Amino acid sequence: MSGYQLAENVSLQGRNTFRVPARANMMADVKRPEALAELFDFAMLRNGPVMVLGEGSNLLFADDYPGVVICLTMSDIRILSENASGALVRCDAGVNWNDLVGWTLARGLVGLENMALIPGTVGAAPIQNIGAYGAEVRESIEMVEAFQRDTGQIKRLSNADCEFAYRDSLFKREADRWVVTAVELRLPRERELRLEYAGVREELFSMGVEQPRAVHVAEAISRIRTRKLPNPALVGNAGSFFKNPIVSAAQTDALRDEHPTLPVYPTGDESLRKVSAAWLIEQAGWKGFREGDAGISSQHALVLVNHGSATGPQLLALARRVAASVSDKFGVALEPEPRIIGASFAG
């Protein structure tokens, strides 16, 4: 069985950043993407589902996993082509995302700096279309390499083929069909810095940086994230649990009339606005809430936390209560950002 290793009845508690207890019937550590065809044949013979697991930073286990969990361990980063204006970088799915950000900045390539310190692997980035501080990964992706389960082949998908949307993609909508194995990113050497979001300029000022470069922006955002978000190594969490809701411009105006301090962001569509989920949750009184070991972070209202021994079902039940409260108070529906395993958010 070249290219992967198998283990049965594996604990997943140390492989998800919520640190909730869960087990998988089988786990496969995959060293080569070519091994996936053989592995999926084996998994199908077992008549069980298959899930790809990165660092477990964007999911919540509400139950044990009844099938095969695949962990991709490929970790190569290299420049495929470059010129005076930029470079095309290829990165394997198993690389830590923040390590890739640092690697590109060290080589004078920009474009990922606003997404510094986002947890997880490179393979998860296009699935979720990760983003932060006014940037999304789809802006830099040129190609995604993915194993297509129904054909047993590795396919190269263009940016358009990936059907990216806000925290969404083809790979997320068809999770049972694709396994992302590598990402190719087109990164320039110069780009106008994005400094208008969430205190970035203020952080640069406090750092004493008057003429910022991309590396300074990455450092500023890393400092902000470290202050605002609890460290998963100390308190179990998956970062922001809820997406910022997209609502109509008319509903946004009505909300702003009643709540003038509601933060609102553009979406690129004049008929739609993005509103702050954190503000809605905090105004509904949930920030810092704790019931047993399940709670909402006192640092950031978007972050669901496990203070020690909370289970996945307990955290999911709390998240549902938060969403129901916001819906009752503001008429806005909240959707979870992480993938929920073993249950539906709607119940």
Secondary structure, DSSP 8 states (H G I E B T S, - for coil): -TTEEEEEEEE-GGGSTT----EEEEEEEES-GGGHHHHHHHHHHTT--EEE-SSS-SEEESS-EEEEEEEE----EEEEEE-SSEEEEEEETTSBHHHHHHHHHHTT--S-GGGTT--SBTTHHHHHT-EETTEEGGGTEEEEEEEETTTTEEEEEETGGGT-BTTB-HHHHTTTTEEEEEEEEEEES-------STTHHHHHHHTT-SS--HHHHHHHHHHHHHHHS--TTTSEEEEE-B---EEEHHHHHHHHHH-TT--EEE-S-TTEEEE-HHHHHHHTT-TT-EETTEEE-SS-TTEEEE-SS--HHHHHHHHHHHHHHHHHHHS----BSSEEESS-TT-
